[in-house]
Amino acid sequence: MPSHRLPSWSLLLFCATVLLAGCTSLRPGPDAPDCGLLATATLPPDYRYPPGDTFSVATWNVEHFVDAYDDPYIDNDRENAAPPLAGRDTLFAQVLRALDADVVVLQEFESAPFARVLADSLVPDLGYRFVAGHESLNWYQNVVVLSRLPLGTLQTFASVVTPIEGTTDDAGRPAATSLINHRLWTTTVQARPGYAFTLVGAHLKAGGGARNAGWRRGQVRMLHDALARERQVCPAANVLIAGDLNMLADSPERTLLLNQDRALGPVQFVDPLEGTGALTHPAEAPERQLDYLLPSETMQPEMVPGSVRVAQPLDRAAQARASDHLPVVGRFVAAE
């Protein structure tokens, strides 16, 4: 695992880029900056928004979902000689149809091009016209998004080095890494002509123990640092985190991420599943919550009450064959 000293200038430069390109706003006033898509962006000529004033978002870890082709730049047995999907592609399509979400964030998915091919070949009627993601330079697990709704600039944290809090490297220096920060990105979703939000796609560091928890805390602080800078320009910015966060519902990392005391900045999050006993992993007999949809406090009023839920579209055995995680889905009102 590569470890480096944390270059603070790199983090500041990246966050400044996010500030300039990633802002969204709920109801910008006449003098507010344009916080939606880029001013030069436009819709495809034949594009029409889905009917109605609500939209749905789902997140799903699809468990080592790789294509049949070896990427020569990825040296990992699961990717080098990937077994046939053996019907998992059919189950994948069945779950997407059952969820029928306008935006789907997928974790442990090999690539955006693979997602594009499957969306076009397996579920063309679902209308996932917009596909985005950022692939690692040396790993096969990535986070991609399928969307019926127009997407803006995708900002990746892939090159940002974050601390692994509370640990040191072999030379006794504070440990830090950028190893899996490609699995954390933000993009703008233009849900309706007058309503946009910042979507955070996430698959944070897995595993128990102090080192992995410290790794996740470093990722959480990086995200909040970027979102705090966004809020300086777009005070009413809506944010939705969707992903496998690999943190338990009662963990200190989750408390840190929600930021209810505003210790990490102005953006607070709420967990609609808190206190519901919702569990997402393992799919065949769930014991823990690892997967989340977390709206910011500015987006919470647009959440349809009771709509955020853990979904099990297939029977238990089929769902477990599809993935070891259950999806989480929710619905929001695109209020201008």
N, C-alpha and C positions, 0 to 999 in steps of 0.2 A: 504494500500500500504506500503510495507516494506521500511524503510528508514534507512540508515546506514552512518557512516563516510566512506569516500572513502579511501580504503587501496591502496596507491600508489604502494606498493611492488607487490600486486596481479596483477595490470595492467601491470607492467613491466615484471613480470614473464610470463604472457599470451602472451604479444607481442614478447617476446624472443622465445616462442614456435612457434608462427606464422612465425617469421623470419627463423627458422630452417627448418620448414616443408612446408611452403606455397609459396615458391618463384617460379616464372616462368620467362622466358626470351624470347625475340623475336629472337635474333640472337647471341647467346653466342659465344665469341671468343675462341680460343684454350685453353686459360688459365682461362676462366671464370668458375665459379662453375656450377654444373648441376642444372639448375633451372626449370626443368620440373618435371616429376614424380620421385618418389624415385628411387634410383639406382637399387634397388632390384625388382622393379615393372616390370611387363611384360604384354603383351596383352593376352587375351584368345586365345588359339591355333587356333580357327576358326574365329577370328575377322578380318574383313576387313574394312578399312576406307571407308566412303561414296565416290562415284566418284566425280571428280572435285576438284578445289582448293579453294572453298568457303564453308562457313558454316553459318547457321542462328541461332539466339538466340531470344527467346521470353520470355516475362514476363507477368503474368496474375494473378490478385487477383480473386480467384474463390468464394468468399463470403460464409463463414461458410460451407465449404464442408466437411461434416463429415460422417462417416459410421454409420451403424444401430446398432452398439454394444456400450453399455455403458462401458467406461473405469472407473473402480471403484476408480481410483486415481484422477480423474478430477471431481470436484464438480461444474458443471455449467449446467443450464437447457438446453441450446442449445446442449450440448453434452450428458447429462444424458438421455434425452428422445428425441433424434433427430428424426424429422419427416422423412418419406421416401423421398428419393431424387426425387421422382415423375417425372422421366424423365430427371432430370438435368444431370444424368450420360450419357444419350444419347446425350444431347446437348454438354456436356463436350467433348465427343469423336468426335463430328462433328467439334467443334472448333479446336481440336488438329489436325484433318485431314486437315482442311483448312489452318492452319498455317504451317503445315509440317516442323516445326523447328527442327534443330538438337539438340538443348538444350532448355528446357522449365523450367523456374523458376516459381513456383506456390506459392502464398501466401494464408493464411486462409485455408490451407489444413491440415486435421487432422494428417496424419502421412505418413512417407515413405513406411511402409508396405501396407497401403491402396493404395498409388500411384502405388506400384508394382503390386498389384492385378488388378487394373483398367487398367494399361498399358498392362498387359498380356491378360486380358479378353476382353477388348473393342477395343484396337488398336494394336494387336500383330504385324501387318504388318508394323507399323511405326518404329519398331526396337529400342525401348527405353530399351536398355539392362542394362544401368547403372542408378541407382536410389539412391539418398542420401538425407539426411535431419537430423535435430536434434529436437527431441520432447521436449517440456517443461515438467517440473515435475508436474505442476499444472494448465496447460491451454491447450485449444484444438486448438488454432490457431498456425500453424507452417509454415515454409517455406521449400519446398522440390524441388528437381530438377529431371527432367527426361532427359536422355541424350543418344544419339546414340554414343557419343564420350567418350573415356575413362576418368574417373575422378580420381583425386589423393586424398590426405588426406583432409578431411573436418575439418576445424578448426572453432569451435563454440565460440562465445563470451558469452555463456549462464551464466557462473559463474562470469563474470567480472562486478563489480559494477561501475556505471558511475554517474556523478553528474547530478542533475536536476538544471541546471544553473539558478541562480537568485531566488531560492526558499529555504525555510527552512522547517525543520520538526517540529513536535509538541513541541520539546524541544528547538527550536530555533537554531538548528545546520544546516549547509548546507545540503540540501536534496540530497540523492543519492539512487540508486536502481539498482538491476540486473533483475528486474521483467520481462521484455520482451526482454532482450538481446539475448535470444535463437533465436530470429527472425532475427539475423544478423550473417552470417557465410561467410567463404571463402573456395574455393576449386580450385584445378588446373584442367583445361580442356585441354587434349592433343588433339588438333583439327586435327593435322596431325603429321607425325613422326618428323618433324623439327619445329613444331609451337605449343606452349602452351600459355595459358593465365590464369590469376587469375580471377575467377568469384566470385563476391560478391552477394550473395542472401540476399535480405533485405525486411523487412516490419517494417518501423520505427514507432514510437509512433504516434497514431492518435489524432486528435482533434485540435481545435483552442485555442487561449489564450496563455498567457505568459508562464504558467507552461509547457504545452505540447511542445511549441517551445523550451523552455530551455531543456526539456528532449531530444528532437531530436538533439539539438546542442551537448549535452553530448555524444550521440551515434556517431555523425559525428566526433568529436574529437578523440574518441577511435579508429574508423576505420582508420583515417588518421595517427594516431600514429603507428598502426600496419603496414600500407602500407609504411610509411617512413622507418621503420626498414627493410622491405623487399627490398626496393630500395638500401639500403646500400650494400646488397649482390648481388642483381640483378639490376644493373642500368637501363637496358632496359626493365624491367618487364612491361608487358601489363596487364591492369586491366579493367574489365567491370563490372559496377554495374547494376544489374537487379532487379527491385522491385517496390513495392508500397511504396514510400518514404513519403507519407502523408505531402508533402510540396508543396506549390503553386509555379508556375514558377517564380513569382516575390518576393518570400519570402527571408528574410535574411538567413534562414537555407540552402536554395538551393545555395545561393551565397557562404556561408561558405563551403559547400560540394564541389562545383566546384573548390574552392581554386585557383582562377586565380592569386591572389597576392602571392601565395606560403606561406601564413602566417602559414599554418598548416603542411608544409613540402614540399617535392619535387614532390608529385603526384598531377597533375592537371587533371580535367575532363572537357569534353565538352558535351553540350546537343544538339544533332542533331535536336531536335524538337524546339529549341529556335526560336522564331519569326515566327513559322509556324501556330500558332493558334490552334495547336493540343490539344484536350481535351479528357480525359479518364473516367470521372466520373460525374454524374451517367450514366450508359450505355444507358438508354432509351432517355435521353436528356442531353448530356454532357455539364457541365458548368465549369469544372476545370481540370487541369492536375495534377494528383497525381502519375502517373505511368511512369517510366523512364527506358531507356537504356542509360547509360553514359559511353562511352569509355574514358580511360585515353588518355593523349596527345600522348603517345607512340603508342597507338592502333588506334588512329584516322586515320592514313594513310591507315590502312587495312580495314576501313569501306567503303563499296560500296556506292558511292554517291547517296543520295536520297533514300536509302533502309530502313532507320529507319522510321517507320510509325505507326500510330494507326490503328489497324485492327478491322473490324467489319465483321467477316466471315459469320454471320447469319443475317437474317432480324432483324430489330430493336426490335420487340417484342420478338422473340426467344432469341436474344442476352441478353436482359434484364432479361429473365427467367434464363438464364445460370449463370449470375453474374451481380452485379451492377457496375463492372469495365470492360472497354474494354482492350484487350491485346495490347502490343506494341511489334513489331518485327523488326529485322534488320539483315543485312547480312554483312559478313566480309571475306576478302581474307586471307587465311592461307599462308602467304608469308614466305618462309624459308630465 
